[in-house]
Amino acid sequence: MNLPKRDAMLHVIDTLATNYLKGKVRAVRLSVIALLSGGHILLEDIPGLGKTTLALALAKALGLSFGRVQCTSDLLPTDITGLSIFNREENRFIFIPGPVFNNVVLVDEINRAMPKTQSALLEAMEERRVTVEGTTHQLPEPFLVIATQNPVEQVGTYPLPESQLDRFMVRSGIGYPPDVIEKAIIKGGSIRDGIKTLAPLVTADDIQVARQTVKESIYLSDKVVDYIYAIVAATRSHGAIASGISTRGGIGMAEAAKAHAYLEGRDYVIPEDVKAIAAPVGAHRLILTMENENLDKGELLRAVLNTIAVPMA
């Protein structure tokens, strides 16, 4: 079975999870799945677990340009997209691109930005372009937004609206590493300096070929499509859920499942691929009823999965 550049992408995952983000293989793998399937990722966890480190290391390993937006309450949309300024020498306005004009864009503590500023990312994430003063500018390919937020901090934050959450293909935590690995990390200290010297592990062509393979060469059968739809439909009729997974969420589930199958070495999707990515792709899209707001959305979606018959080959 020929899956072009799969070994190269696995090498990225293995190198980062072994040397730079020890014990974080799931978060690294999900980030690569988002990249391969043309999505974006929201990392939500407490401070100090490596969210920013993951974004930095991934950009370096992929050899892609990197931009960073540090969100604050006074951040303006033009601080993300860029703005036009008047050039006296040329007697015309020229566009100065913002940090969003990079392949990998880290939006740090996204929920500290005002809703108006958060919305500046919507067009960029969905359309791969931004419009400034009536002029549309295309963003580079590949384009991956990695946003972070700290769920325990409420003062001075603005919860992401459903329309913004729905733009993220994957939502994941980082989690604490196993105790043995964490002790080694504490002893060794920060690895940020090591990331600065990390040489690219793949080329831009490797990434493009891998993404094209996932998009065009991984087979999604009607039975698996029916299975994904059954999951989506079940969330819409569940008593604890006010609003279930959107059509965009169903598409995201299919694309992420294809990327998962690719990394597993198959050129076709099986139900286990869907089950592996269902919670990271679907849970954050659920809107719970008021009396069930404290339920864990991931656990709830996994419970829904257990009620749905898995199609036979």
C-alpha positions as CSV (number, residue, x, y, z in Angstrom):
1,M,0.0,0.0,0.0
2,N,1.5,3.3,-1.1
3,L,0.7,6.2,1.2
4,P,3.1,9.0,0.1
5,K,5.0,10.9,2.8
6,R,3.3,9.0,5.6
7,D,6.7,8.0,7.1
8,A,7.8,11.6,7.0
9,M,4.7,12.8,9.0
10,L,5.1,9.9,11.5
11,H,8.7,11.0,11.9
12,V,7.5,14.5,12.9
13,I,5.1,13.0,15.5
14,D,7.7,10.6,16.9
15,T,10.5,13.2,17.1
16,L,8.3,15.8,18.9
17,A,6.7,13.4,21.3
18,T,10.0,11.7,22.1
19,N,12.4,14.7,22.4
20,Y,10.4,17.9,22.9
21,L,6.9,17.1,24.1
22,K,7.4,14.0,26.2
23,G,4.2,12.3,27.2
24,K,2.1,14.5,24.9
25,V,1.9,12.2,21.9
26,R,-1.9,12.5,21.7
27,A,-1.8,16.3,21.5
28,V,1.0,16.2,18.9
29,R,-0.9,13.6,16.9
30,L,-4.1,15.5,16.9
31,S,-2.3,18.7,15.8
32,V,-0.9,16.8,12.8
33,I,-4.3,15.4,12.0
34,A,-5.7,18.9,12.0
35,L,-2.9,20.0,9.6
36,L,-3.4,17.0,7.3
37,S,-7.2,17.5,7.1
38,G,-7.0,21.3,6.6
39,G,-8.4,22.2,10.1
40,H,-7.4,24.2,13.1
41,I,-6.8,23.2,16.7
42,L,-7.8,24.7,20.1
43,L,-5.6,23.6,23.0
44,E,-7.4,24.1,26.3
45,D,-5.6,23.3,29.6
46,I,-4.1,24.9,32.6
47,P,-0.9,27.0,32.3
48,G,2.5,25.5,32.1
49,L,1.7,22.2,30.4
50,G,3.3,22.9,27.0
51,K,0.5,24.4,24.8
52,T,2.8,27.2,23.4
53,T,5.8,24.8,23.3
54,L,3.7,22.4,21.1
55,A,2.9,25.2,18.6
56,L,6.6,26.4,18.4
57,A,8.0,22.9,18.0
58,L,5.4,21.9,15.4
59,A,6.2,25.0,13.2
60,K,10.0,24.3,13.5
61,A,9.7,20.6,12.7
62,L,7.5,21.3,9.7
63,G,9.8,24.1,8.4
64,L,6.9,26.5,8.2
65,S,6.6,30.2,8.8
66,F,5.4,31.0,12.3
67,G,3.3,33.9,13.6
68,R,2.2,34.6,17.2
69,V,-0.7,36.7,18.5
70,Q,-0.7,37.3,22.3
71,C,-4.3,38.1,23.0
72,T,-5.2,40.9,25.5
73,S,-8.4,42.9,26.0
74,D,-7.1,45.8,24.0
75,L,-6.0,43.7,21.0
76,L,-7.5,45.1,17.8
77,P,-8.6,43.1,14.7
78,T,-5.9,44.8,12.6
79,D,-3.3,43.5,15.1
80,I,-4.1,40.1,13.7
81,T,-4.9,40.8,10.0
82,G,-2.7,43.8,9.3
83,L,-3.6,47.2,8.0
84,S,-3.1,49.7,5.2
85,I,-0.8,52.7,5.8
86,F,-0.2,55.7,3.5
87,N,3.3,55.7,1.9
88,R,4.2,59.3,1.2
89,E,7.1,58.4,-1.1
90,E,4.8,56.3,-3.4
91,N,1.7,58.5,-2.7
92,R,-0.5,55.5,-2.1
93,F,-1.7,53.1,0.6
94,I,0.3,49.9,1.1
95,F,-0.8,46.9,3.0
96,I,1.2,45.7,6.0
97,P,0.4,42.0,6.7
98,G,-0.3,40.9,10.2
99,P,0.8,37.7,12.0
100,V,-2.1,35.8,10.4
101,F,-0.1,35.8,7.1
102,N,2.0,32.8,8.3
103,N,1.6,29.0,7.8
104,V,1.3,28.3,11.5
105,V,-0.3,31.0,13.7
106,L,-0.3,30.7,17.5
107,V,-3.2,32.6,19.0
108,D,-2.2,32.5,22.7
109,E,-5.0,32.9,25.3
110,I,-7.6,33.5,22.6
111,N,-10.4,34.0,25.2
112,R,-8.7,37.2,26.5
113,A,-9.4,39.0,23.2
114,M,-12.6,40.9,22.8
115,P,-15.3,39.2,20.7
116,K,-14.8,41.7,17.8
117,T,-11.1,40.7,17.7
118,Q,-11.9,37.0,17.9
119,S,-14.3,37.4,15.0
120,A,-11.4,38.7,12.9
121,L,-10.1,35.2,12.8
122,L,-13.4,33.7,11.4
123,E,-12.8,34.6,7.7
124,A,-9.2,33.6,8.0
125,M,-9.9,30.2,9.5
126,E,-12.8,29.3,7.2
127,E,-11.9,31.0,3.9
128,R,-8.1,31.2,4.1
129,R,-8.2,34.9,3.3
130,V,-8.7,38.2,5.0
131,T,-10.4,41.4,3.8
132,V,-9.0,44.7,4.9
133,E,-10.6,47.9,3.8
134,G,-12.4,46.2,0.9
135,T,-9.4,44.3,-0.4
136,T,-9.1,40.6,-0.1
137,H,-5.7,39.0,0.6
138,Q,-5.1,35.3,0.3
139,L,-3.3,33.5,3.2
140,P,-0.5,31.0,2.6
141,E,-0.9,27.3,2.3
142,P,-0.8,25.3,4.4
143,F,-2.5,27.4,7.0
144,L,-3.0,26.2,10.6
145,V,-4.3,28.1,13.6
146,I,-3.3,26.8,17.0
147,A,-5.2,28.7,19.6
148,T,-4.8,28.2,23.4
149,Q,-6.9,29.1,26.4
150,N,-6.8,28.5,30.1
151,P,-10.2,27.1,31.3
152,V,-9.7,28.0,35.0
153,E,-9.3,31.7,34.4
154,Q,-12.6,33.6,34.2
155,V,-11.8,37.2,35.1
156,G,-11.0,39.3,32.0
157,T,-11.9,36.5,29.6
158,Y,-14.5,36.3,26.8
159,P,-15.9,32.8,26.1
160,L,-15.6,31.9,22.5
161,P,-19.0,32.0,20.7
162,E,-20.3,28.9,19.1
163,S,-19.6,30.2,15.7
164,Q,-15.9,30.5,16.6
165,L,-15.7,27.2,18.3
166,D,-17.2,25.5,15.3
167,R,-14.2,26.8,13.2
168,F,-11.8,24.6,15.2
169,M,-11.7,21.1,13.8
170,V,-10.1,19.7,17.0
171,R,-10.2,20.7,20.6
172,S,-7.8,19.0,22.9
173,G,-6.1,19.3,26.3
174,I,-2.4,18.7,26.9
175,G,-2.6,16.9,30.3
176,Y,0.1,16.1,32.8
177,P,2.8,13.7,31.6
178,P,3.4,10.4,33.4
179,D,5.3,10.9,36.7
180,V,8.6,9.4,35.5
181,I,8.6,11.7,32.4
182,E,7.5,14.7,34.5
183,K,10.4,14.2,36.9
184,A,12.8,14.0,34.0
185,I,11.4,17.3,32.6
186,I,11.7,19.0,35.9
187,K,15.3,17.9,36.2
188,G,16.2,18.9,32.6
189,G,14.5,22.2,32.7
190,S,12.9,24.1,29.9
191,I,13.4,22.9,26.3
192,R,12.5,26.2,24.6
193,D,16.2,26.8,23.7
194,G,16.4,23.3,22.1
195,I,13.4,24.0,19.9
196,K,15.1,27.1,18.5
197,T,17.8,24.9,17.0
198,L,15.3,22.2,15.7
199,A,15.9,21.7,12.0
200,P,12.9,21.0,9.7
201,L,12.1,17.4,9.5
202,V,10.0,17.6,6.3
203,T,9.7,19.9,3.3
204,A,6.8,22.0,2.1
205,D,6.4,19.4,-0.7
206,D,6.1,16.6,1.8
207,I,3.3,18.4,3.6
208,Q,1.5,19.2,0.4
209,V,1.7,15.6,-0.9
210,A,0.5,14.2,2.5
211,R,-2.4,16.6,2.6
212,Q,-3.4,15.8,-1.0
213,T,-3.2,12.1,-0.3
214,V,-5.5,12.4,2.7
215,K,-8.0,14.5,0.7
216,E,-8.1,12.5,-2.5
217,S,-6.8,9.0,-1.8
218,I,-8.3,7.8,1.5
219,Y,-11.6,6.0,0.8
220,L,-14.7,6.9,2.8
221,S,-17.4,4.3,2.3
222,D,-21.1,4.9,2.5
223,K,-21.3,2.7,5.6
224,V,-18.8,4.9,7.4
225,V,-20.6,8.1,6.2
226,D,-23.9,6.6,7.6
227,Y,-22.0,5.9,10.9
228,I,-20.8,9.5,11.2
229,Y,-24.3,10.8,10.4
230,A,-25.8,8.5,13.1
231,I,-23.4,10.1,15.6
232,V,-24.3,13.6,14.5
233,A,-28.0,12.9,14.5
234,A,-27.8,11.2,18.0
235,T,-26.4,14.4,19.5
236,R,-29.2,16.4,18.1
237,S,-31.9,14.3,19.8
238,H,-30.2,13.7,23.1
239,G,-32.0,15.0,26.1
240,A,-29.0,16.7,27.7
241,I,-28.0,18.5,24.5
242,A,-29.7,21.7,23.4
243,S,-27.8,21.8,20.1
244,G,-25.9,18.9,18.6
245,I,-23.0,18.6,16.1
246,S,-23.4,20.8,13.0
247,T,-23.0,19.7,9.4
248,R,-19.5,21.4,9.5
249,G,-18.8,19.2,12.5
250,G,-19.8,16.1,10.5
251,I,-17.5,17.1,7.6
252,G,-14.7,17.7,10.1
253,M,-15.3,14.3,11.6
254,A,-15.0,12.7,8.2
255,E,-11.8,14.6,7.2
256,A,-10.1,13.9,10.6
257,A,-11.0,10.2,10.3
258,K,-9.3,10.1,6.9
259,A,-6.2,11.7,8.3
260,H,-6.2,9.2,11.2
261,A,-6.6,6.3,8.8
262,Y,-3.6,7.7,6.8
263,L,-1.4,7.8,9.9
264,E,-2.5,4.3,10.7
265,G,-1.3,3.1,7.3
266,R,-4.6,2.5,5.6
267,D,-6.1,4.0,2.4
268,Y,-9.6,3.6,3.7
269,V,-11.5,4.7,6.8
270,I,-12.9,2.2,9.3
271,P,-15.3,3.0,12.2
272,E,-12.4,2.8,14.7
273,D,-10.9,5.9,13.0
274,V,-14.1,7.7,13.6
275,K,-14.3,6.7,17.2
276,A,-10.7,7.7,17.8
277,I,-11.3,11.3,16.7
278,A,-15.0,11.7,17.6
279,A,-14.6,13.4,21.0
280,P,-11.8,15.8,20.0
281,V,-13.7,16.8,16.8
282,G,-17.3,16.8,18.1
283,A,-17.4,17.4,21.9
284,H,-16.7,21.2,21.8
285,R,-19.5,21.7,19.3
286,L,-22.2,20.5,21.7
287,I,-24.4,23.1,23.5
288,L,-25.8,21.5,26.6
289,T,-29.1,22.3,28.2
290,M,-29.0,24.6,31.2
291,E,-29.6,21.9,33.8
292,N,-26.7,19.8,32.3
293,E,-24.1,22.6,31.8
294,N,-21.7,21.0,34.2
295,L,-21.5,17.7,32.4
296,D,-18.2,16.8,30.6
297,K,-18.9,17.1,26.9
298,G,-16.3,14.5,26.0
299,E,-17.7,11.9,28.3
300,L,-21.2,12.7,27.1
301,L,-20.2,12.2,23.4
302,R,-18.4,9.0,24.2
303,A,-21.6,7.8,25.9
304,V,-23.5,8.6,22.8
305,L,-21.0,6.6,20.7
306,N,-21.7,3.6,22.9
307,T,-25.4,3.6,21.9
308,I,-24.7,3.5,18.2
309,A,-24.2,0.3,16.3
310,V,-20.8,0.0,14.6
311,P,-21.3,-1.0,10.9
312,M,-19.8,-4.3,9.8
313,A,-17.4,-4.4,6.9
